[in-house]
Amino acid sequence: METNLIMPYKQRLNRWLVVRLLPNMQRITVAHFFKHSDADGYLRIIRQLIPKAEFVIVFNADINLETAPSSSEGS
């Protein structure tokens, strides 16, 4: 069985995430963006709305693990 590692176009675009940092190394993804500048603008607004919370912008470089080839393939 052959697996396809190519992500659909729409998934490749949403690579910038605004993440809220929580205690105990936990996090919540708040929003996804196509462009870093859009994420930065959103970050500025959300920091004004919730000043006590900590937010960061991260680049999502994760490969979808469901489409990765299995090491037990062919056995």
DSSP file with accessible surface (Angstrom, degrees, kcal/mol):
  #  RESIDUE AA STRUCTURE BP1 BP2  ACC     N-H-->O    O-->H-N    N-H-->O    O-->H-N    TCO  KAPPA ALPHA  PHI   PSI    X-CA   Y-CA   Z-CA
    1    1 A M              0   0  190      0, 0.0     2,-0.4     0, 0.0    72,-0.0   0.000 360.0 360.0 360.0 126.9    0.0    0.0    0.0
    2    2 A E        -     0   0  188     67,-0.1     2,-0.3     2,-0.0     0, 0.0  -0.770 360.0-152.1 -96.6 134.7    1.5    3.3   -1.0
    3    3 A T        -     0   0   40     -2,-0.4     2,-0.6    64,-0.0    64,-0.1  -0.820  12.0-130.4-106.6 149.9    0.9    6.4    1.1
    4    4 A N        -     0   0  105     -2,-0.3    -2,-0.0     1,-0.1     0, 0.0  -0.863  18.2-175.7-101.9 117.9    0.8   10.0   -0.2
    5    5 A L        +     0   0   94     -2,-0.6     2,-0.5     2,-0.1    59,-0.1   0.395  51.3 109.9 -92.3   2.7    3.0   12.4    1.8
    6    6 A I        -     0   0  123     61,-0.1    -2,-0.1     1,-0.0     3,-0.1  -0.688  63.9-139.6 -83.5 124.8    1.8   15.5   -0.2
    7    7 A M        -     0   0   44     -2,-0.5    -2,-0.1     1,-0.1     5,-0.1  -0.585  26.7-100.6 -80.1 145.4   -0.3   17.8    1.9
    8    8 A P     >  -     0   0   76      0, 0.0     4,-1.6     0, 0.0     3,-0.5  -0.273  35.5-111.1 -59.6 151.4   -3.4   19.4    0.2
    9    9 A Y  H  > S+     0   0  154      1,-0.2     4,-1.2     2,-0.2     3,-0.2   0.892 115.5  54.1 -54.3 -44.4   -2.8   23.0   -0.8
   10   10 A K  H  > S+     0   0  154      1,-0.2     4,-1.0     2,-0.2     3,-0.3   0.877 107.3  50.9 -63.5 -36.5   -5.1   24.5    1.8
   11   11 A Q  H  4 S+     0   0   96     -3,-0.5    -1,-0.2     1,-0.2    -2,-0.2   0.855 105.2  57.2 -69.3 -33.3   -3.3   22.7    4.6
   12   12 A R  H  < S+     0   0  112     -4,-1.6    -1,-0.2    -3,-0.2    -2,-0.2   0.797 102.5  57.0 -67.5 -26.0    0.1   24.0    3.4
   13   13 A L  H  < S+     0   0   56     -4,-1.2     2,-2.1    -3,-0.3     3,-0.4   0.857  90.6  69.4 -75.6 -36.5   -1.2   27.6    3.7
   14   14 A N     <  +     0   0   48     -4,-1.0    -1,-0.2     1,-0.2    20,-0.2  -0.452  61.0 128.4 -84.2  70.5   -2.1   27.6    7.3
   15   15 A R        +     0   0   47     -2,-2.1    45,-3.9    18,-0.6     2,-0.5   0.649  46.8  77.5-102.0 -18.4    1.4   27.4    8.7
   16   16 A W  E     -AB  33  59A  67     17,-2.0    17,-2.7    -3,-0.4     2,-0.4  -0.843  62.2-170.2 -98.8 126.7    1.5   30.3   11.2
   17   17 A L  E     -AB  32  58A  16     41,-3.0    41,-2.6    -2,-0.5     2,-0.6  -0.917  21.1-146.5-117.3 142.1   -0.2   29.6   14.5
   18   18 A V  E     -AB  31  57A   0     13,-2.4    12,-3.1    -2,-0.4    13,-1.4  -0.943  29.6-169.8-101.5 122.9   -1.0   31.9   17.4
   19   19 A V  E     -AB  29  56A   6     37,-3.0    37,-2.3    -2,-0.6     2,-0.6  -0.941  19.7-142.1-121.3 135.9   -0.7   29.9   20.5
   20   20 A R  E     -AB  28  55A  88      8,-3.2     8,-2.2    -2,-0.4     2,-0.4  -0.860  22.3-138.6 -95.1 125.4   -1.7   30.7   24.1
   21   21 A L  E     -AB  27  54A  61     33,-2.9    33,-0.6    -2,-0.6     6,-0.2  -0.718  23.4-173.6 -87.4 133.2    0.8   29.3   26.6
   22   22 A L  E  >  -A   26   0A  51      4,-2.8     4,-0.6    -2,-0.4     3,-0.4  -0.727  32.8 -78.2-118.7 167.6   -0.6   27.8   29.8
   23   23 A P  T >4 S+     0   0   97      0, 0.0     3,-0.9     0, 0.0    -1,-0.2  -0.177 108.8  33.7 -61.9 161.5    1.0   26.4   33.0
   24   24 A N  T 34 S-     0   0  145      1,-0.2     3,-0.1     2,-0.0    -2,-0.0   0.856 132.3 -66.0  60.0  40.3    2.7   23.0   33.1
   25   25 A M  T 34 S+     0   0  177     -3,-0.4    -1,-0.2     1,-0.2     2,-0.2   0.756  97.9 140.1  58.9  26.6    4.0   23.3   29.5
   26   26 A Q  E <<  -A   22   0A 118     -3,-0.9    -4,-2.8    -4,-0.6     2,-0.3  -0.630  28.1-174.7 -96.6 160.0    0.4   23.2   28.0
   27   27 A R  E     -A   21   0A 176     -6,-0.2     2,-0.4    -2,-0.2    -6,-0.2  -0.990  18.0-149.1-151.4 157.5   -0.7   25.3   25.1
   28   28 A I  E     -A   20   0A  88     -8,-2.2    -8,-3.2    -2,-0.3     2,-0.6  -0.998  21.4-131.4-129.8 128.2   -3.9   26.1   23.1
   29   29 A T  E     +A   19   0A  64     -2,-0.4   -10,-0.2   -10,-0.2     3,-0.1  -0.701  26.4 179.4 -78.3 121.2   -3.8   27.0   19.4
   30   30 A V  E     -     0   0A  51    -12,-3.1     2,-0.3    -2,-0.6   -11,-0.2   0.833  58.3  -4.8 -92.5 -40.0   -5.9   30.1   19.1
   31   31 A A  E     -A   18   0A  15    -13,-1.4   -13,-2.4     2,-0.0     2,-0.4  -0.993  53.2-139.5-156.8 156.8   -5.7   30.8   15.4
   32   32 A H  E     -A   17   0A 105     -2,-0.3     2,-0.3   -15,-0.2   -15,-0.2  -0.942  23.9-173.2-118.8 142.8   -4.1   29.8   12.1
   33   33 A F  E     -A   16   0A  39    -17,-2.7   -17,-2.0    -2,-0.4   -18,-0.6  -0.968  31.1-144.0-138.8 154.3   -2.8   32.2    9.4
   34   34 A F  S    S+     0   0  110     -2,-0.3     2,-0.3   -20,-0.2   -19,-0.2   0.860  90.6  40.0 -77.0 -41.4   -1.5   32.1    5.9
   35   35 A K  S  > S-     0   0  126      1,-0.1     4,-1.8   -19,-0.1     3,-0.3  -0.880  72.8-134.1-117.3 147.1    1.0   35.0    6.5
   36   36 A H  H  > S+     0   0   86     -2,-0.3     4,-2.6     1,-0.2     5,-0.2   0.881 107.8  58.0 -62.6 -37.9    3.2   35.8    9.4
   37   37 A S  H  > S+     0   0   77      1,-0.2     4,-2.1     2,-0.2    -1,-0.2   0.871 104.5  51.0 -64.0 -34.5    2.1   39.5    9.2
   38   38 A D  H  > S+     0   0   72     -3,-0.3     4,-2.2     2,-0.2    -1,-0.2   0.912 110.8  48.5 -67.1 -41.7   -1.5   38.5    9.7
   39   39 A A  H  X S+     0   0    0     -4,-1.8     4,-2.5     1,-0.2    -2,-0.2   0.899 110.4  52.2 -64.2 -39.0   -0.6   36.4   12.7
   40   40 A D  H  X S+     0   0   50     -4,-2.6     4,-2.1     2,-0.2    -2,-0.2   0.912 109.1  49.0 -64.7 -42.6    1.4   39.3   14.1
   41   41 A G  H  X S+     0   0   31     -4,-2.1     4,-1.7     2,-0.2    -1,-0.2   0.917 112.5  48.0 -62.8 -42.0   -1.5   41.7   13.7
   42   42 A Y  H  X S+     0   0   84     -4,-2.2     4,-2.8     1,-0.2     5,-0.3   0.908 108.8  54.9 -64.2 -40.9   -3.9   39.3   15.4
   43   43 A L  H  X S+     0   0    8     -4,-2.5     4,-2.2     1,-0.2    -2,-0.2   0.910 105.8  51.7 -60.5 -42.1   -1.3   38.8   18.2
   44   44 A R  H  X S+     0   0  159     -4,-2.1     4,-1.2     1,-0.2    -1,-0.2   0.915 112.8  45.2 -61.6 -42.3   -1.2   42.5   18.9
   45   45 A I  H  X S+     0   0   97     -4,-1.7     4,-2.0     2,-0.2     3,-0.4   0.937 112.7  48.7 -68.0 -45.9   -5.0   42.7   19.2
   46   46 A I  H  X S+     0   0   14     -4,-2.8     4,-2.6     1,-0.2    -1,-0.2   0.857 107.2  56.5 -68.1 -29.7   -5.4   39.6   21.4
   47   47 A R  H  < S+     0   0  121     -4,-2.2    -1,-0.2    -5,-0.3    -2,-0.2   0.840 108.2  48.5 -68.0 -31.2   -2.7   40.9   23.7
   48   48 A Q  H  < S+     0   0  157     -4,-1.2    -2,-0.2    -3,-0.4    -1,-0.2   0.864 114.4  45.5 -72.8 -36.3   -4.7   44.1   24.2
   49   49 A L  H  < S+     0   0  132     -4,-2.0    -2,-0.2     1,-0.3    -3,-0.2   0.850 129.0  23.9 -75.4 -35.6   -7.9   42.1   24.8
   50   50 A I  S >< S+     0   0   66     -4,-2.6     3,-1.1    -5,-0.2    -1,-0.3  -0.683  71.4 168.9-129.9  77.5   -6.3   39.6   27.3
   51   51 A P  T 3  S+     0   0  103      0, 0.0    -1,-0.1     0, 0.0    -2,-0.1   0.771  73.1  55.9 -68.0 -23.9   -3.2   41.3   28.7
   52   52 A K  T 3  S+     0   0  211      2,-0.1     2,-0.2     0, 0.0    -5,-0.1   0.646  92.5  85.5 -84.6 -12.4   -2.5   38.8   31.4
   53   53 A A  S <  S-     0   0   17     -3,-1.1     2,-0.5    -6,-0.1   -31,-0.1  -0.540  76.1-128.9 -87.5 154.8   -2.3   35.8   29.1
   54   54 A E  E     +B   21   0A 125    -33,-0.6   -33,-2.9    -2,-0.2     2,-0.3  -0.913  29.5 178.0-108.2 123.7    0.9   34.9   27.2
   55   55 A F  E     -B   20   0A   3     -2,-0.5     2,-0.3   -35,-0.2   -35,-0.2  -0.923   4.5-178.1-123.3 149.4    0.7   34.3   23.4
   56   56 A V  E     -B   19   0A  45    -37,-2.3   -37,-3.0    -2,-0.3     2,-0.5  -0.958  25.0-124.6-140.1 159.6    3.3   33.5   20.8
   57   57 A I  E     -B   18   0A  36     -2,-0.3     2,-0.3   -39,-0.2   -39,-0.2  -0.906  32.6-178.6-103.0 132.0    3.5   33.0   17.1
   58   58 A V  E     -B   17   0A  58    -41,-2.6   -41,-3.0    -2,-0.5     2,-0.6  -0.953  27.9-124.4-130.2 151.2    4.9   29.7   15.9
   59   59 A F  E     -B   16   0A 109     -2,-0.3     2,-1.0   -43,-0.2   -43,-0.2  -0.837  24.6-139.4 -92.2 125.3    5.6   28.2   12.5
   60   60 A N        +     0   0   43    -45,-3.9   -44,-0.0    -2,-0.6    -2,-0.0  -0.748  35.7 159.4 -90.0 104.1    3.8   24.8   12.1
   61   61 A A        +     0   0   60     -2,-1.0    -1,-0.1     2,-0.1     2,-0.1   0.174  26.4 137.4-107.4  14.6    6.2   22.5   10.3
   62   62 A D        -     0   0  123      1,-0.1     2,-0.4     3,-0.0    -2,-0.0  -0.349  48.0-139.3 -64.8 140.5    4.5   19.3   11.4
   63   63 A I        -     0   0  116     -2,-0.1     2,-0.4     1,-0.0     5,-0.1  -0.844  33.3-102.8 -95.8 136.0    4.1   16.5    8.9
   64   64 A N    >   -     0   0   57     -2,-0.4     3,-1.2     1,-0.2     4,-0.4  -0.430  29.9-155.9 -61.5 112.8    0.8   14.7    9.2
   65   65 A L  G >  S+     0   0  150     -2,-0.4     3,-0.7     1,-0.3    -1,-0.2   0.766  87.0  67.4 -67.6 -22.6    1.7   11.5   11.0
   66   66 A E  G 3  S+     0   0  175      1,-0.2    -1,-0.3    -3,-0.0    -2,-0.1   0.794 104.0  44.4 -67.7 -25.3   -1.4    9.7    9.6
   67   67 A T  G <  S+     0   0   45     -3,-1.2    -1,-0.2   -64,-0.1    -2,-0.2   0.496  88.4 109.3 -97.2  -4.5    0.1    9.9    6.1
   68   68 A A  S <  S-     0   0   39     -3,-0.7   -64,-0.1    -4,-0.4     2,-0.0  -0.454  80.4-101.3 -71.4 144.2    3.6    8.9    7.1
   69   69 A P        -     0   0   76      0, 0.0     2,-0.3     0, 0.0    -1,-0.1  -0.372  35.3-119.9 -67.2 143.0    4.7    5.4    5.9
   70   70 A S    >   -     0   0   61      1,-0.1     3,-1.3    -3,-0.1    -3,-0.0  -0.611   6.0-140.0 -84.4 141.0    4.5    2.7    8.5
   71   71 A S  T 3  S+     0   0  129     -2,-0.3    -1,-0.1     1,-0.3     0, 0.0   0.712 103.3  59.1 -73.3 -17.4    7.8    0.9    9.3
   72   72 A S  T >  S+     0   0   78      2,-0.1     3,-1.6     3,-0.0    -1,-0.3   0.378  77.7 126.6 -91.5   5.8    5.8   -2.4    9.5
   73   73 A E  T <  S+     0   0   87     -3,-1.3     0, 0.0     1,-0.2     0, 0.0  -0.385  72.0  21.5 -64.8 135.6    4.7   -2.0    5.9
   74   74 A G  T 3         0   0   89      1,-0.3    -1,-0.2    -2,-0.1    -2,-0.1   0.453 360.0 360.0  88.5  -1.8    5.4   -5.1    3.8
   75   75 A S    <         0   0  141     -3,-1.6    -1,-0.3     0, 0.0    -3,-0.0  -0.637 360.0 360.0 -89.5 360.0    5.7   -7.4    6.8
